[in-house]
C-alpha cells in the first residue's frame, strides 16, 4: 500500500501502452486531483532516490526523470516550466548557484 493511500504507483502516460505491446493487460485508473498531487510528491522522492543510487552513467537519465516530475508538480501548482525556470534564475541572481562548490561549516 502506498503511504498516501491506495495501491499502485504513478507511472508515465505511455506505460500502459508499452505493457500492452509486451502482451500483458495493465490494470490502471486515473487519479483524482488530490491523489495525483500526493502521488507526484511520492514519485519525486522515488526518482530522487534512484538518482542518488545511480552511477555517473545512469545519472543523466535519472536526473531527467526528476525533472519530468518537477515539471508535472509545477503544472499541478499552476505554473509552467518556464515560470519555474524564472524563479530559479531570480534565486540564483540573489543568492548564487552551486558552481563555486562552496561548503559552509558555520560562523565564528
Biopython code that builds the backbone (N, CA, C, O; Angstrom):
import numpy as np
from Bio.PDB.StructureBuilder import StructureBuilder

atoms = [
    (1, "UNK", "N", (0.840, -1.180, 0.000)),
    (1, "UNK", "CA", (0.000, 0.000, 0.000)),
    (1, "UNK", "C", (0.883, 1.241, 0.000)),
    (1, "UNK", "O", (1.873, 1.300, 0.730)),
    (2, "UNK", "N", (0.541, 2.205, -0.792)),
    (2, "UNK", "CA", (1.243, 3.474, -0.901)),
    (2, "UNK", "C", (1.030, 4.282, 0.368)),
    (2, "UNK", "O", (-0.061, 4.249, 0.938)),
    (3, "UNK", "N", (2.053, 5.013, 0.827)),
    (3, "UNK", "CA", (1.908, 5.781, 2.069)),
    (3, "UNK", "C", (0.873, 6.879, 1.942)),
    (3, "UNK", "O", (0.395, 7.379, 2.960)),
    (4, "UNK", "N", (0.510, 7.273, 0.738)),
    (4, "UNK", "CA", (-0.515, 8.298, 0.528)),
    (4, "UNK", "C", (-1.899, 7.668, 0.406)),
    (4, "UNK", "O", (-2.888, 8.376, 0.215)),
    (5, "UNK", "N", (-1.975, 6.373, 0.513)),
    (5, "UNK", "CA", (-3.271, 5.691, 0.399)),
    (5, "UNK", "C", (-3.424, 5.070, -0.973)),
    (5, "UNK", "O", (-3.043, 5.670, -1.977)),
    (6, "UNK", "N", (-3.969, 3.894, -1.019)),
    (6, "UNK", "CA", (-4.204, 3.225, -2.290)),
    (6, "UNK", "C", (-3.012, 2.392, -2.717)),
    (6, "UNK", "O", (-1.904, 2.544, -2.202)),
    (7, "UNK", "N", (-3.261, 1.520, -3.658)),
    (7, "UNK", "CA", (-2.222, 0.642, -4.179)),
    (7, "UNK", "C", (-1.697, 1.197, -5.483)),
    (7, "UNK", "O", (-2.281, 2.110, -6.066)),
    (8, "UNK", "N", (-0.601, 0.643, -5.930)),
    (8, "UNK", "CA", (-0.032, 1.032, -7.197)),
    (8, "UNK", "C", (0.863, 2.238, -7.070)),
    (8, "UNK", "O", (1.127, 2.733, -5.975)),
    (9, "UNK", "N", (1.327, 2.702, -8.219)),
    (9, "UNK", "CA", (2.174, 3.886, -8.243)),
    (9, "UNK", "C", (1.920, 4.656, -9.520)),
    (9, "UNK", "O", (1.450, 4.111, -10.518)),
    (10, "UNK", "N", (2.236, 5.918, -9.466)),
    (10, "UNK", "CA", (2.095, 6.782, -10.628)),
    (10, "UNK", "C", (3.138, 6.378, -11.665)),
    (10, "UNK", "O", (4.316, 6.213, -11.345)),
    (11, "UNK", "N", (2.692, 6.223, -12.908)),
    (11, "UNK", "CA", (3.607, 5.859, -13.993)),
    (11, "UNK", "C", (3.458, 6.851, -15.144)),
    (11, "UNK", "O", (2.466, 7.573, -15.240)),
    (12, "UNK", "N", (4.449, 6.869, -15.996)),
    (12, "UNK", "CA", (4.398, 7.732, -17.173)),
    (12, "UNK", "C", (3.210, 7.352, -18.056)),
    (12, "UNK", "O", (2.757, 6.208, -18.051)),
    (13, "UNK", "N", (2.721, 8.325, -18.806)),
    (13, "UNK", "CA", (1.486, 8.179, -19.579)),
    (13, "UNK", "C", (1.492, 7.017, -20.575)),
    (13, "UNK", "O", (0.447, 6.415, -20.818)),
    (14, "UNK", "N", (2.641, 6.696, -21.149)),
    (14, "UNK", "CA", (2.679, 5.656, -22.176)),
    (14, "UNK", "C", (2.945, 4.259, -21.627)),
    (14, "UNK", "O", (2.956, 3.293, -22.390)),
    (15, "UNK", "N", (3.158, 4.133, -20.325)),
    (15, "UNK", "CA", (3.472, 2.821, -19.746)),
    (15, "UNK", "C", (2.374, 1.786, -20.004)),
    (15, "UNK", "O", (2.704, 0.657, -20.365)),
    (16, "UNK", "N", (1.076, 2.112, -19.837)),
    (16, "UNK", "CA", (0.059, 1.094, -20.158)),
    (16, "UNK", "C", (0.152, 0.600, -21.612)),
    (16, "UNK", "O", (-0.001, -0.593, -21.874)),
    (17, "UNK", "N", (0.399, 1.505, -22.536)),
    (17, "UNK", "CA", (0.541, 1.127, -23.947)),
    (17, "UNK", "C", (1.743, 0.198, -24.136)),
    (17, "UNK", "O", (1.660, -0.791, -24.864)),
    (18, "UNK", "N", (2.846, 0.518, -23.486)),
    (18, "UNK", "CA", (4.056, -0.310, -23.590)),
    (18, "UNK", "C", (3.798, -1.695, -23.013)),
    (18, "UNK", "O", (4.246, -2.694, -23.576)),
    (19, "UNK", "N", (3.077, -1.764, -21.892)),
    (19, "UNK", "CA", (2.741, -3.056, -21.285)),
    (19, "UNK", "C", (1.884, -3.873, -22.247)),
    (19, "UNK", "O", (2.102, -5.074, -22.403)),
    (20, "UNK", "N", (0.910, -3.227, -22.896)),
    (20, "UNK", "CA", (0.059, -3.933, -23.870)),
    (20, "UNK", "C", (0.889, -4.462, -25.037)),
    (20, "UNK", "O", (0.666, -5.580, -25.500)),
    (21, "UNK", "N", (1.836, -3.670, -25.510)),
    (21, "UNK", "CA", (2.697, -4.093, -26.611)),
    (21, "UNK", "C", (3.539, -5.307, -26.221)),
    (21, "UNK", "O", (3.955, -6.085, -27.079)),
    (22, "UNK", "N", (3.783, -5.459, -24.934)),
    (22, "UNK", "CA", (4.555, -6.600, -24.440)),
    (22, "UNK", "C", (3.674, -7.813, -24.155)),
    (22, "UNK", "O", (4.161, -8.846, -23.696)),
    (23, "UNK", "N", (2.356, -7.681, -24.432)),
    (23, "UNK", "CA", (1.459, -8.816, -24.330)),
    (23, "UNK", "C", (0.684, -8.954, -23.039)),
    (23, "UNK", "O", (-0.014, -9.952, -22.853)),
    (24, "UNK", "N", (0.779, -7.996, -22.145)),
    (24, "UNK", "CA", (0.028, -8.055, -20.885)),
    (24, "UNK", "C", (-1.060, -6.984, -20.905)),
    (24, "UNK", "O", (-1.039, -6.076, -21.736)),
    (25, "UNK", "N", (-2.000, -7.104, -19.989)),
    (25, "UNK", "CA", (-3.064, -6.101, -19.885)),
    (25, "UNK", "C", (-2.928, -5.387, -18.538)),
    (25, "UNK", "O", (-3.158, -5.993, -17.491)),
    (26, "UNK", "N", (-2.556, -4.101, -18.557)),
    (26, "UNK", "CA", (-2.368, -3.370, -17.304)),
    (26, "UNK", "C", (-3.701, -3.047, -16.634)),
    (26, "UNK", "O", (-4.713, -2.835, -17.301)),
    (27, "UNK", "N", (-3.680, -3.015, -15.319)),
    (27, "UNK", "CA", (-4.833, -2.583, -14.537)),
    (27, "UNK", "C", (-4.490, -1.190, -14.034)),
    (27, "UNK", "O", (-3.540, -1.015, -13.272)),
    (28, "UNK", "N", (-5.265, -0.199, -14.463)),
    (28, "UNK", "CA", (-4.965, 1.190, -14.139)),
    (28, "UNK", "C", (-6.239, 1.951, -13.800)),
    (28, "UNK", "O", (-7.348, 1.470, -14.029)),
    (29, "UNK", "N", (-6.062, 3.127, -13.260)),
    (29, "UNK", "CA", (-7.155, 4.089, -13.106)),
    (29, "UNK", "C", (-6.543, 5.475, -13.138)),
    (29, "UNK", "O", (-5.331, 5.626, -12.986)),
    (30, "UNK", "N", (-7.359, 6.472, -13.331)),
    (30, "UNK", "CA", (-6.890, 7.858, -13.365)),
    (30, "UNK", "C", (-7.097, 8.459, -11.981)),
    (30, "UNK", "O", (-8.210, 8.465, -11.455)),
    (31, "UNK", "N", (-6.022, 8.961, -11.401)),
    (31, "UNK", "CA", (-6.077, 9.564, -10.068)),
    (31, "UNK", "C", (-6.832, 10.886, -10.118)),
    (31, "UNK", "O", (-6.754, 11.625, -11.100)),
    (32, "UNK", "N", (-7.554, 11.168, -9.058)),
    (32, "UNK", "CA", (-8.182, 12.472, -8.908)),
    (32, "UNK", "C", (-7.122, 13.518, -8.587)),
    (32, "UNK", "O", (-5.969, 13.169, -8.335)),
    (33, "UNK", "N", (-7.495, 14.793, -8.592)),
    (33, "UNK", "CA", (-6.519, 15.872, -8.390)),
    (33, "UNK", "C", (-5.693, 15.764, -7.110)),
    (33, "UNK", "O", (-4.475, 15.937, -7.154)),
    (34, "UNK", "N", (-6.326, 15.482, -5.976)),
    (34, "UNK", "CA", (-5.581, 15.407, -4.713)),
    (34, "UNK", "C", (-4.653, 14.191, -4.689)),
    (34, "UNK", "O", (-3.499, 14.289, -4.271)),
    (35, "UNK", "N", (-5.165, 13.053, -5.139)),
    (35, "UNK", "CA", (-4.331, 11.852, -5.180)),
    (35, "UNK", "C", (-3.159, 12.057, -6.134)),
    (35, "UNK", "O", (-2.030, 11.671, -5.829)),
    (36, "UNK", "N", (-3.425, 12.662, -7.286)),
    (36, "UNK", "CA", (-2.370, 12.923, -8.265)),
    (36, "UNK", "C", (-1.258, 13.767, -7.658)),
    (36, "UNK", "O", (-0.077, 13.453, -7.809)),
    (37, "UNK", "N", (-1.636, 14.825, -6.980)),
    (37, "UNK", "CA", (-0.650, 15.706, -6.336)),
    (37, "UNK", "C", (0.173, 14.928, -5.305)),
    (37, "UNK", "O", (1.395, 15.064, -5.253)),
    (38, "UNK", "N", (-0.491, 14.121, -4.493)),
    (38, "UNK", "CA", (0.202, 13.321, -3.486)),
    (38, "UNK", "C", (1.125, 12.291, -4.123)),
    (38, "UNK", "O", (2.252, 12.088, -3.673)),
    (39, "UNK", "N", (0.635, 11.646, -5.171)),
    (39, "UNK", "CA", (1.458, 10.636, -5.842)),
    (39, "UNK", "C", (2.646, 11.272, -6.564)),
    (39, "UNK", "O", (3.708, 10.655, -6.649)),
    (40, "UNK", "N", (2.490, 12.485, -7.081)),
    (40, "UNK", "CA", (3.639, 13.181, -7.672)),
    (40, "UNK", "C", (4.698, 13.458, -6.614)),
    (40, "UNK", "O", (5.891, 13.326, -6.886)),
    (41, "UNK", "N", (4.281, 13.835, -5.425)),
    (41, "UNK", "CA", (5.244, 14.056, -4.336)),
    (41, "UNK", "C", (5.973, 12.751, -4.005)),
    (41, "UNK", "O", (7.188, 12.745, -3.810)),
    (42, "UNK", "N", (5.229, 11.655, -3.945)),
    (42, "UNK", "CA", (5.857, 10.348, -3.719)),
    (42, "UNK", "C", (6.832, 10.015, -4.847)),
    (42, "UNK", "O", (7.938, 9.528, -4.613)),
    (43, "UNK", "N", (6.393, 10.288, -6.072)),
    (43, "UNK", "CA", (7.209, 9.973, -7.242)),
    (43, "UNK", "C", (8.506, 10.777, -7.222)),
    (43, "UNK", "O", (9.561, 10.266, -7.598)),
    (44, "UNK", "N", (8.430, 12.026, -6.786)),
    (44, "UNK", "CA", (9.643, 12.841, -6.694)),
    (44, "UNK", "C", (10.645, 12.183, -5.747)),
    (44, "UNK", "O", (11.831, 12.091, -6.066)),
    (45, "UNK", "N", (10.181, 11.728, -4.595)),
    (45, "UNK", "CA", (11.076, 11.035, -3.662)),
    (45, "UNK", "C", (11.669, 9.781, -4.281)),
    (45, "UNK", "O", (12.856, 9.500, -4.117)),
    (46, "UNK", "N", (10.838, 9.030, -4.992)),
    (46, "UNK", "CA", (11.297, 7.802, -5.660)),
    (46, "UNK", "C", (12.375, 8.120, -6.699)),
    (46, "UNK", "O", (13.410, 7.456, -6.753)),
    (47, "UNK", "N", (12.123, 9.135, -7.516)),
    (47, "UNK", "CA", (13.078, 9.476, -8.574)),
    (47, "UNK", "C", (14.380, 10.049, -8.003)),
    (47, "UNK", "O", (15.461, 9.769, -8.523)),
    (48, "UNK", "N", (14.281, 10.845, -6.944)),
    (48, "UNK", "CA", (15.498, 11.369, -6.303)),
    (48, "UNK", "C", (16.308, 10.212, -5.724)),
    (48, "UNK", "O", (17.531, 10.192, -5.860)),
    (49, "UNK", "N", (15.651, 9.255, -5.084)),
    (49, "UNK", "CA", (16.354, 8.086, -4.536)),
    (49, "UNK", "C", (17.058, 7.310, -5.645)),
    (49, "UNK", "O", (18.184, 6.848, -5.463)),
    (50, "UNK", "N", (16.393, 7.166, -6.801)),
    (50, "UNK", "CA", (17.021, 6.467, -7.923)),
    (50, "UNK", "C", (18.231, 7.236, -8.436)),
    (50, "UNK", "O", (19.243, 6.635, -8.796)),
    (51, "UNK", "N", (18.133, 8.561, -8.473)),
    (51, "UNK", "CA", (19.290, 9.368, -8.878)),
    (51, "UNK", "C", (20.444, 9.175, -7.893)),
    (51, "UNK", "O", (21.587, 8.977, -8.305)),
    (52, "UNK", "N", (20.149, 9.232, -6.611)),
    (52, "UNK", "CA", (21.198, 9.103, -5.600)),
    (52, "UNK", "C", (21.890, 7.748, -5.655)),
    (52, "UNK", "O", (23.069, 7.637, -5.318)),
    (53, "UNK", "N", (21.166, 6.724, -6.077)),
    (53, "UNK", "CA", (21.734, 5.379, -6.188)),
    (53, "UNK", "C", (22.437, 5.138, -7.523)),
    (53, "UNK", "O", (23.121, 4.128, -7.691)),
    (54, "UNK", "N", (22.273, 6.049, -8.461)),
    (54, "UNK", "CA", (22.797, 5.856, -9.818)),
    (54, "UNK", "C", (24.291, 6.147, -9.888)),
    (54, "UNK", "O", (24.821, 6.956, -9.125)),
    (55, "UNK", "N", (24.956, 5.471, -10.820)),
    (55, "UNK", "CA", (26.347, 5.809, -11.097)),
    (55, "UNK", "C", (26.379, 6.937, -12.131)),
    (55, "UNK", "O", (25.326, 7.360, -12.607)),
    (56, "UNK", "N", (27.542, 7.417, -12.477)),
    (56, "UNK", "CA", (27.658, 8.556, -13.387)),
    (56, "UNK", "C", (27.073, 8.280, -14.772)),
    (56, "UNK", "O", (26.643, 9.209, -15.456)),
    (57, "UNK", "N", (27.054, 7.034, -15.184)),
    (57, "UNK", "CA", (26.486, 6.682, -16.486)),
    (57, "UNK", "C", (24.960, 6.782, -16.468)),
    (57, "UNK", "O", (24.353, 7.249, -17.432)),
    (58, "UNK", "N", (24.346, 6.343, -15.372)),
    (58, "UNK", "CA", (22.881, 6.357, -15.255)),
    (58, "UNK", "C", (22.341, 7.707, -14.793)),
    (58, "UNK", "O", (21.160, 7.998, -14.988)),
    (59, "UNK", "N", (23.181, 8.527, -14.190)),
    (59, "UNK", "CA", (22.736, 9.774, -13.553)),
    (59, "UNK", "C", (21.964, 10.712, -14.485)),
    (59, "UNK", "O", (20.928, 11.233, -14.072)),
    (60, "UNK", "N", (22.419, 10.955, -15.727)),
    (60, "UNK", "CA", (21.658, 11.892, -16.575)),
    (60, "UNK", "C", (20.220, 11.448, -16.814)),
    (60, "UNK", "O", (19.309, 12.276, -16.795)),
    (61, "UNK", "N", (20.005, 10.162, -17.036)),
    (61, "UNK", "CA", (18.647, 9.674, -17.261)),
    (61, "UNK", "C", (17.803, 9.811, -15.994)),
    (61, "UNK", "O", (16.624, 10.157, -16.067)),
    (62, "UNK", "N", (18.396, 9.545, -14.847)),
    (62, "UNK", "CA", (17.667, 9.684, -13.590)),
    (62, "UNK", "C", (17.344, 11.154, -13.299)),
    (62, "UNK", "O", (16.262, 11.462, -12.800)),
    (63, "UNK", "N", (18.272, 12.055, -13.606)),
    (63, "UNK", "CA", (18.000, 13.485, -13.441)),
    (63, "UNK", "C", (16.861, 13.934, -14.348)),
    (63, "UNK", "O", (16.039, 14.764, -13.958)),
    (64, "UNK", "N", (16.816, 13.384, -15.560)),
    (64, "UNK", "CA", (15.719, 13.708, -16.475)),
    (64, "UNK", "C", (14.382, 13.256, -15.895)),
    (64, "UNK", "O", (13.371, 13.940, -16.061)),
    (65, "UNK", "N", (14.369, 12.115, -15.219)),
    (65, "UNK", "CA", (13.142, 11.646, -14.566)),
    (65, "UNK", "C", (12.723, 12.605, -13.454)),
    (65, "UNK", "O", (11.541, 12.914, -13.309)),
    (66, "UNK", "N", (13.697, 13.075, -12.668)),
    (66, "UNK", "CA", (13.401, 14.051, -11.609)),
    (66, "UNK", "C", (12.795, 15.305, -12.232)),
    (66, "UNK", "O", (11.807, 15.840, -11.729)),
    (67, "UNK", "N", (13.387, 15.766, -13.317)),
    (67, "UNK", "CA", (12.918, 16.972, -13.993)),
    (67, "UNK", "C", (11.487, 16.801, -14.510)),
    (67, "UNK", "O", (10.675, 17.721, -14.412)),
    (68, "UNK", "N", (11.185, 15.639, -15.051)),
    (68, "UNK", "CA", (9.825, 15.366, -15.550)),
    (68, "UNK", "C", (8.807, 15.490, -14.419)),
    (68, "UNK", "O", (7.741, 16.080, -14.596)),
    (69, "UNK", "N", (9.141, 14.935, -13.262)),
    (69, "UNK", "CA", (8.236, 15.025, -12.117)),
    (69, "UNK", "C", (8.126, 16.474, -11.637)),
    (69, "UNK", "O", (7.037, 16.926, -11.284)),
    (70, "UNK", "N", (9.242, 17.202, -11.621)),
    (70, "UNK", "CA", (9.205, 18.606, -11.217)),
    (70, "UNK", "C", (8.296, 19.417, -12.134)),
    (70, "UNK", "O", (7.530, 20.256, -11.660)),
    (71, "UNK", "N", (8.373, 19.176, -13.431)),
    (71, "UNK", "CA", (7.501, 19.885, -14.372)),
    (71, "UNK", "C", (6.031, 19.558, -14.107)),
    (71, "UNK", "O", (5.178, 20.443, -14.166)),
    (72, "UNK", "N", (5.735, 18.286, -13.815)),
    (72, "UNK", "CA", (4.353, 17.897, -13.530)),
    (72, "UNK", "C", (3.867, 18.549, -12.233)),
    (72, "UNK", "O", (2.728, 19.009, -12.161)),
    (73, "UNK", "N", (4.718, 18.589, -11.219)),
    (73, "UNK", "CA", (4.353, 19.251, -9.964)),
    (73, "UNK", "C", (4.125, 20.741, -10.180)),
    (73, "UNK", "O", (3.186, 21.308, -9.623)),
    (74, "UNK", "N", (4.962, 21.373, -10.972)),
    (74, "UNK", "CA", (4.780, 22.796, -11.270)),
    (74, "UNK", "C", (3.409, 23.015, -11.903)),
    (74, "UNK", "O", (2.684, 23.934, -11.520)),
    (75, "UNK", "N", (3.056, 22.173, -12.867)),
    (75, "UNK", "CA", (1.756, 22.309, -13.542)),
    (75, "UNK", "C", (0.607, 22.151, -12.555)),
    (75, "UNK", "O", (-0.372, 22.895, -12.617)),
    (76, "UNK", "N", (0.722, 21.185, -11.646)),
    (76, "UNK", "CA", (-0.317, 20.975, -10.637)),
    (76, "UNK", "C", (-0.456, 22.208, -9.744)),
    (76, "UNK", "O", (-1.559, 22.551, -9.317)),
    (77, "UNK", "N", (0.648, 22.859, -9.469)),
    (77, "UNK", "CA", (0.643, 24.052, -8.619)),
    (77, "UNK", "C", (0.267, 25.311, -9.399)),
    (77, "UNK", "O", (0.166, 26.395, -8.824)),
    (78, "UNK", "N", (0.060, 25.165, -10.708)),
    (78, "UNK", "CA", (-0.454, 26.272, -11.507)),
    (78, "UNK", "C", (0.581, 27.130, -12.202)),
    (78, "UNK", "O", (0.289, 28.265, -12.576)),
    (79, "UNK", "N", (1.802, 26.606, -12.384)),
    (79, "UNK", "CA", (2.769, 27.389, -13.140)),
    (79, "UNK", "C", (3.547, 26.503, -14.098)),
    (79, "UNK", "O", (3.609, 25.285, -13.932)),
    (80, "UNK", "N", (4.134, 27.131, -15.096)),
    (80, "UNK", "CA", (4.793, 26.415, -16.183)),
    (80, "UNK", "C", (6.256, 26.136, -15.872)),
    (80, "UNK", "O", (6.816, 26.663, -14.911)),
    (81, "UNK", "N", (6.859, 25.300, -16.702)),
    (81, "UNK", "CA", (8.292, 25.039, -16.586)),
    (81, "UNK", "C", (9.072, 26.341, -16.774)),
    (81, "UNK", "O", (10.087, 26.558, -16.113)),
    (82, "UNK", "N", (8.600, 27.201, -17.669)),
    (82, "UNK", "CA", (9.254, 28.494, -17.885)),
    (82, "UNK", "C", (9.194, 29.387, -16.650)),
    (82, "UNK", "O", (10.164, 30.065, -16.312)),
    (83, "UNK", "N", (8.044, 29.376, -15.985)),
    (83, "UNK", "CA", (7.914, 30.160, -14.755)),
    (83, "UNK", "C", (8.811, 29.590, -13.657)),
    (83, "UNK", "O", (9.402, 30.341, -12.880)),
    (84, "UNK", "N", (8.910, 28.279, -13.595)),
    (84, "UNK", "CA", (9.800, 27.632, -12.628)),
    (84, "UNK", "C", (11.248, 28.046, -12.897)),
    (84, "UNK", "O", (12.001, 28.339, -11.968)),
    (85, "UNK", "N", (11.622, 28.066, -14.155)),
    (85, "UNK", "CA", (12.978, 28.484, -14.526)),
    (85, "UNK", "C", (13.224, 29.938, -14.133)),
    (85, "UNK", "O", (14.312, 30.268, -13.660)),
    (86, "UNK", "N", (12.242, 30.809, -14.317)),
    (86, "UNK", "CA", (12.402, 32.213, -13.918)),
    (86, "UNK", "C", (12.597, 32.347, -12.414)),
    (86, "UNK", "O", (13.409, 33.154, -11.962)),
    (87, "UNK", "N", (11.859, 31.563, -11.638)),
    (87, "UNK", "CA", (12.026, 31.568, -10.184)),
    (87, "UNK", "C", (13.445, 31.124, -9.834)),
    (87, "UNK", "O", (14.099, 31.721, -8.979)),
    (88, "UNK", "N", (13.913, 30.067, -10.506)),
    (88, "UNK", "CA", (15.279, 29.581, -10.282)),
    (88, "UNK", "C", (16.296, 30.657, -10.605)),
    (88, "UNK", "O", (17.253, 30.858, -9.857)),
    (89, "UNK", "N", (16.091, 31.358, -11.728)),
    (89, "UNK", "CA", (17.015, 32.420, -12.136)),
    (89, "UNK", "C", (17.064, 33.552, -11.117)),
    (89, "UNK", "O", (18.145, 34.054, -10.809)),
    (90, "UNK", "N", (15.924, 33.959, -10.593)),
    (90, "UNK", "CA", (15.877, 35.021, -9.589)),
    (90, "UNK", "C", (16.646, 34.594, -8.339)),
    (90, "UNK", "O", (17.454, 35.353, -7.804)),
    (91, "UNK", "N", (16.382, 33.372, -7.884)),
    (91, "UNK", "CA", (17.083, 32.883, -6.694)),
    (91, "UNK", "C", (18.586, 32.816, -6.945)),
    (91, "UNK", "O", (19.377, 33.174, -6.072)),
    (92, "UNK", "N", (18.985, 32.360, -8.134)),
    (92, "UNK", "CA", (20.410, 32.279, -8.459)),
    (92, "UNK", "C", (21.030, 33.671, -8.516)),
    (92, "UNK", "O", (22.170, 33.862, -8.092)),
    (93, "UNK", "N", (20.292, 34.632, -9.034)),
    (93, "UNK", "CA", (20.784, 36.002, -9.105)),
    (93, "UNK", "C", (20.955, 36.596, -7.709)),
    (93, "UNK", "O", (21.937, 37.287, -7.436)),
    (94, "UNK", "N", (19.991, 36.324, -6.826)),
    (94, "UNK", "CA", (20.023, 36.876, -5.472)),
    (94, "UNK", "C", (20.990, 36.148, -4.548)),
    (94, "UNK", "O", (21.680, 36.777, -3.746)),
    (95, "UNK", "N", (21.042, 34.826, -4.658)),
    (95, "UNK", "CA", (21.800, 34.024, -3.691)),
    (95, "UNK", "C", (22.930, 33.224, -4.305)),
    (95, "UNK", "O", (23.740, 32.634, -3.591)),
    (96, "UNK", "N", (22.988, 33.202, -5.641)),
    (96, "UNK", "CA", (24.011, 32.413, -6.323)),
    (96, "UNK", "C", (23.506, 31.017, -6.628)),
    (96, "UNK", "O", (22.406, 30.624, -6.241)),
    (97, "UNK", "N", (24.352, 30.282, -7.337)),
    (97, "UNK", "CA", (24.056, 28.885, -7.654)),
    (97, "UNK", "C", (24.939, 27.992, -6.799)),
    (97, "UNK", "O", (25.171, 28.265, -5.621)),
    (98, "UNK", "N", (25.425, 26.930, -7.406)),
    (98, "UNK", "CA", (26.292, 25.998, -6.687)),
    (98, "UNK", "C", (27.593, 25.733, -7.439)),
    (98, "UNK", "O", (28.344, 24.832, -7.067)),
    (99, "UNK", "N", (27.870, 26.496, -8.480)),
    (99, "UNK", "CA", (29.031, 26.257, -9.335)),
    (99, "UNK", "C", (30.364, 26.464, -8.616)),
    (99, "UNK", "O", (31.362, 25.840, -8.977)),
    (100, "UNK", "N", (30.390, 27.325, -7.613)),
    (100, "UNK", "CA", (31.659, 27.616, -6.928)),
    (100, "UNK", "C", (32.023, 26.565, -5.877)),
    (100, "UNK", "O", (33.090, 26.654, -5.270)),
    (101, "UNK", "N", (31.170, 25.585, -5.652)),
    (101, "UNK", "CA", (31.442, 24.441, -4.767)),
    (101, "UNK", "C", (31.735, 24.852, -3.324)),
    (101, "UNK", "O", (32.547, 24.212, -2.655)),
    (102, "UNK", "N", (31.094, 25.893, -2.844)),
    (102, "UNK", "CA", (31.332, 26.410, -1.500)),
    (102, "UNK", "C", (30.627, 25.529, -0.470)),
    (102, "UNK", "O", (29.446, 25.213, -0.608)),
    (103, "UNK", "N", (31.378, 25.139, 0.569)),
    (103, "UNK", "CA", (30.826, 24.363, 1.680)),
    (103, "UNK", "C", (30.906, 25.228, 2.935)),
    (103, "UNK", "O", (31.989, 25.667, 3.323)),
    (104, "UNK", "N", (29.769, 25.470, 3.562)),
    (104, "UNK", "CA", (29.702, 26.295, 4.782)),
    (104, "UNK", "C", (29.829, 25.378, 5.993)),
    (104, "UNK", "O", (29.158, 24.349, 6.073)),
    (105, "UNK", "N", (30.689, 25.753, 6.933)),
    (105, "UNK", "CA", (30.888, 24.922, 8.137)),
    (105, "UNK", "C", (30.472, 25.646, 9.411)),
    (105, "UNK", "O", (30.682, 25.123, 10.505)),
    (106, "UNK", "N", (29.887, 26.836, 9.297)),
    (106, "UNK", "CA", (29.446, 27.569, 10.472)),
    (106, "UNK", "C", (29.994, 28.972, 10.475)),
    (106, "UNK", "O", (30.602, 29.410, 9.498)),
    (107, "UNK", "N", (29.782, 29.693, 11.587)),
    (107, "UNK", "CA", (30.252, 31.060, 11.747)),
    (107, "UNK", "C", (31.221, 31.135, 12.929)),
    (107, "UNK", "O", (31.235, 30.263, 13.798)),
    (108, "UNK", "N", (32.022, 32.190, 12.938)),
    (108, "UNK", "CA", (32.944, 32.441, 14.066)),
    (108, "UNK", "C", (32.348, 33.441, 14.993)),
    (108, "UNK", "O", (32.962, 33.790, 16.002)),
]
sb = StructureBuilder()
sb.init_structure("model")
sb.init_model(0)
sb.init_chain("A")
sb.init_seg("    ")
for serial, (resi, resn, name, xyz) in enumerate(atoms, 1):
    if name == "N":
        sb.init_residue(resn, " ", resi, " ")
    sb.init_atom(name, np.array(xyz, "f"), 0.0, 1.0, " ", f" {name:<3s}", serial, name[0])
structure = sb.get_structure()
